[in-house]
Amino acid sequence: WALFQFGKLSLELIRASLWKMQTSDQLDTREKARALMVAHGAVESIAWLGVSLFLIVCILQAGWSLYLLTFTGSHTDWATYNARAAQFGAAGMVASAGAIYNVHVVESTFHQYFEGYRPLLKFITVKIIVSFAFFQKGIFKVLKSMDDTFPKFMQRIIHGCPLLGDILNFSEVHFQMFYDSLILYECIIIALLHVWGWSAKEEWYLEDEREAEAGEKTPLVEDGGPSASSARQ
């Protein structure tokens, strides 16, 4: 839900910035804004596709788990449950990778049009948060699966690498303790980044107030004819 709201906010800020360009006195700027609005519509559709798939996978996994854990009895085949959970995990890893990529596309394509938004830190933290759900643990599982398929001499080389070799040699309990600790440290880093990335003094918070004040102070009639704002209305 936080990813959905962040995407909605970011796309609305981009649209507002392009709308300002469309009302510019310069013809070149207005033409550029119209072309960017078309691109914005395409990027917005792609972005919502990735985010929607990610949310659907999360909802399906949560619903399946809650149903089995709440309404089934002792006769439940938990081997089947674990197999389905693994399938949801694989689907979630792909969906979260798509959502992260879509967020990156929005940031890289319209970076210069985030006026007063400080997009870099915001998008970095969102990418990390999205990766919590499936992606990070999925990467470790992929590495473990690949390690099992390597020849013995290749496994010895990989297991001798600092940190990576230790992670691959972890038992299930040790890996879970390591992963939980990793998430904890990442949350601390994200909290610190949010201090600077989501400052309460950013200019875009006051955008609605400025537009309201500008509308109240804009005359309906100027010398020689109606004002630009009244003409648009």
C-alpha positions as CSV (number, residue, x, y, z in Angstrom):
1,W,0.0,0.0,0.0
2,A,2.9,2.4,0.8
3,L,4.3,1.6,-2.7
4,F,1.0,2.4,-4.3
5,Q,0.7,5.7,-2.5
6,F,4.3,6.6,-3.3
7,G,3.8,5.9,-7.0
8,K,0.5,7.8,-7.1
9,L,2.2,10.8,-5.4
10,S,5.2,10.8,-7.7
11,L,3.1,10.5,-10.9
12,E,0.9,13.3,-9.7
13,L,3.9,15.6,-9.1
14,I,5.3,14.9,-12.5
15,R,1.9,15.6,-14.1
16,A,1.7,18.9,-12.2
17,S,5.2,19.9,-13.3
18,L,4.3,19.1,-17.0
19,W,1.1,21.0,-16.7
20,K,3.0,24.1,-15.6
21,M,5.2,23.8,-18.7
22,Q,2.0,23.6,-20.9
23,T,1.0,27.0,-19.6
24,S,4.4,28.6,-20.4
25,D,4.6,31.7,-22.6
26,Q,7.3,29.9,-24.7
27,L,6.0,27.9,-27.6
28,D,8.9,25.4,-27.5
29,T,8.3,24.7,-23.9
30,R,4.6,24.1,-24.5
31,E,5.3,21.7,-27.4
32,K,7.9,19.9,-25.2
33,A,5.3,19.6,-22.4
34,R,2.7,18.1,-24.7
35,A,5.1,15.5,-26.0
36,L,6.2,14.6,-22.4
37,M,2.5,14.3,-21.3
38,V,2.1,11.5,-24.0
39,A,5.2,9.8,-22.7
40,H,4.0,10.3,-19.1
41,G,0.8,8.4,-19.9
42,A,2.7,5.5,-21.3
43,V,5.2,5.3,-18.4
44,E,2.3,5.6,-15.9
45,S,0.5,2.6,-17.4
46,I,3.7,0.5,-17.3
47,A,4.4,1.7,-13.7
48,W,0.9,0.7,-12.5
49,L,1.2,-2.7,-14.2
50,G,4.4,-3.6,-12.2
51,V,3.0,-2.2,-8.9
52,S,-0.4,-4.0,-9.4
53,L,1.2,-7.4,-10.1
54,F,3.3,-7.0,-7.0
55,L,0.3,-6.1,-4.9
56,I,-1.7,-9.0,-6.3
57,V,1.0,-11.5,-5.5
58,C,1.2,-10.2,-1.9
59,I,-2.5,-10.4,-1.4
60,L,-2.8,-13.9,-2.8
61,Q,0.1,-15.2,-0.7
62,A,-1.3,-13.6,2.5
63,G,-4.8,-14.9,1.7
64,W,-3.6,-18.4,1.1
65,S,-1.5,-18.5,4.3
66,L,-4.3,-17.0,6.5
67,Y,-6.8,-19.5,5.1
68,L,-4.7,-22.5,5.8
69,L,-3.5,-21.3,9.2
70,T,-6.9,-20.3,10.3
71,F,-9.5,-22.7,8.9
72,T,-7.7,-26.0,8.3
73,G,-7.3,-28.8,10.7
74,S,-4.6,-31.2,11.7
75,H,-5.1,-33.3,8.6
76,T,-3.6,-30.5,6.4
77,D,-0.7,-31.5,4.1
78,W,1.9,-29.0,5.1
79,A,4.3,-30.3,2.5
80,T,1.8,-29.0,-0.1
81,Y,1.6,-25.7,1.8
82,N,5.4,-25.3,1.8
83,A,5.4,-26.1,-2.0
84,R,2.7,-23.4,-2.6
85,A,4.6,-20.9,-0.4
86,A,7.7,-21.5,-2.5
87,Q,5.8,-20.9,-5.7
88,F,4.4,-17.7,-4.3
89,G,7.9,-16.7,-3.2
90,A,9.2,-17.2,-6.8
91,A,6.3,-15.2,-8.3
92,G,6.8,-12.5,-5.7
93,M,10.5,-12.3,-6.5
94,V,9.7,-11.7,-10.2
95,A,6.9,-9.3,-9.4
96,S,9.0,-7.3,-6.9
97,A,11.9,-7.1,-9.5
98,G,9.4,-5.7,-12.0
99,A,8.0,-3.2,-9.5
100,I,11.6,-2.0,-8.6
101,Y,12.4,-1.7,-12.3
102,N,9.3,0.3,-13.0
103,V,10.1,2.7,-10.1
104,H,13.5,3.1,-11.5
105,V,12.1,3.9,-15.0
106,V,9.9,6.6,-13.5
107,E,12.8,8.1,-11.6
108,S,15.3,8.1,-14.5
109,T,12.9,9.3,-17.1
110,F,11.3,12.2,-15.2
111,H,14.1,13.0,-12.7
112,Q,14.4,16.7,-13.7
113,Y,10.7,17.3,-13.4
114,F,10.4,16.5,-9.6
115,E,10.5,20.1,-8.5
116,G,11.5,20.4,-4.8
117,Y,10.8,16.7,-4.3
118,R,14.4,15.3,-3.6
119,P,13.6,12.2,-5.6
120,L,17.0,10.4,-5.1
121,L,16.7,9.4,-1.5
122,K,12.9,8.7,-1.7
123,F,13.3,6.3,-4.6
124,I,16.3,4.6,-3.0
125,T,14.4,3.9,0.2
126,V,11.3,2.7,-1.8
127,K,13.4,0.2,-3.8
128,I,14.9,-1.2,-0.6
129,I,11.5,-1.5,1.1
130,V,10.0,-3.3,-1.9
131,S,12.9,-5.7,-2.0
132,F,12.1,-6.7,1.6
133,A,9.0,-8.7,0.6
134,F,10.4,-11.3,-1.7
135,F,13.5,-10.1,-3.6
136,Q,16.3,-10.2,-1.1
137,K,15.5,-13.6,0.3
138,G,14.9,-14.9,-3.2
139,I,18.4,-13.8,-4.3
140,F,19.9,-15.8,-1.5
141,K,17.8,-18.8,-2.4
142,V,18.9,-18.5,-6.0
143,L,22.6,-18.3,-5.0
144,K,22.1,-21.4,-2.8
145,S,20.5,-23.3,-5.6
146,M,23.2,-22.4,-8.1
147,D,25.9,-23.4,-5.6
148,D,24.3,-26.8,-5.3
149,T,24.7,-27.3,-9.1
150,F,28.4,-26.3,-9.3
151,P,31.2,-28.8,-9.5
152,K,33.1,-29.5,-6.3
153,F,36.2,-27.4,-7.2
154,M,33.9,-24.4,-8.0
155,Q,32.1,-24.8,-4.7
156,R,35.4,-24.8,-2.8
157,I,36.3,-21.5,-4.5
158,I,33.0,-19.9,-3.8
159,H,32.9,-21.1,-0.2
160,G,36.3,-19.6,0.3
161,C,35.0,-16.1,-0.6
162,P,34.5,-13.8,2.4
163,L,30.9,-13.3,3.5
164,L,29.4,-15.1,0.5
165,G,30.9,-18.4,1.5
166,D,29.7,-18.0,5.0
167,I,26.2,-17.3,3.9
168,L,26.1,-20.3,1.6
169,N,27.4,-22.5,4.4
170,F,24.7,-21.3,6.9
171,S,22.2,-23.8,8.2
172,E,18.5,-22.9,7.9
173,V,18.4,-21.5,11.5
174,H,21.7,-19.6,11.1
175,F,20.5,-18.1,7.8
176,Q,17.2,-17.0,9.3
177,M,19.0,-15.3,12.1
178,F,21.4,-13.6,9.7
179,Y,18.5,-12.5,7.4
180,D,16.5,-11.1,10.3
181,S,19.5,-9.1,11.5
182,L,20.1,-7.8,8.0
183,I,16.6,-6.6,7.7
184,L,16.9,-4.8,11.0
185,Y,20.0,-2.9,10.0
186,E,18.4,-2.0,6.7
187,C,15.4,-0.6,8.5
188,I,17.7,1.6,10.6
189,I,19.4,2.9,7.5
190,I,16.1,3.6,5.8
191,A,14.9,5.4,8.9
192,L,18.0,7.7,8.7
193,L,17.5,8.3,5.0
194,H,13.9,9.2,5.6
195,V,15.0,12.0,7.9
196,W,16.6,13.8,4.9
197,G,14.5,12.3,2.1
198,W,11.1,13.3,3.6
199,S,11.8,16.6,5.1
200,A,8.7,18.5,6.3
201,K,10.1,21.7,4.7
202,E,10.1,20.6,1.1
203,E,8.5,23.0,-1.4
204,W,6.0,20.7,-2.9
205,Y,4.0,20.5,0.4
206,L,3.0,24.1,-0.2
207,E,2.1,23.7,-3.8
208,D,-1.7,23.6,-3.2
209,E,-1.5,26.7,-1.0
210,R,0.4,28.6,-3.6
211,E,-2.0,27.8,-6.3
212,A,-4.9,28.8,-4.1
213,E,-3.3,32.1,-3.2
214,A,-2.4,32.8,-6.8
215,G,-6.0,32.1,-7.9
216,E,-7.3,34.6,-5.3
217,K,-4.9,37.3,-6.4
218,T,-5.3,36.9,-10.1
219,P,-7.6,39.5,-11.6
220,L,-10.4,38.4,-13.8
221,V,-9.9,41.3,-16.2
222,E,-6.6,42.8,-17.2
223,D,-5.8,45.8,-19.2
224,G,-6.8,45.0,-22.8
225,G,-8.8,41.9,-22.1
226,P,-9.5,39.0,-19.8
227,S,-6.7,37.4,-17.8
228,A,-5.0,34.2,-18.9
229,S,-6.5,32.2,-16.0
230,S,-10.1,33.4,-16.7
231,A,-9.6,32.7,-20.4
232,R,-8.7,29.1,-19.6
233,Q,-11.8,28.8,-17.5
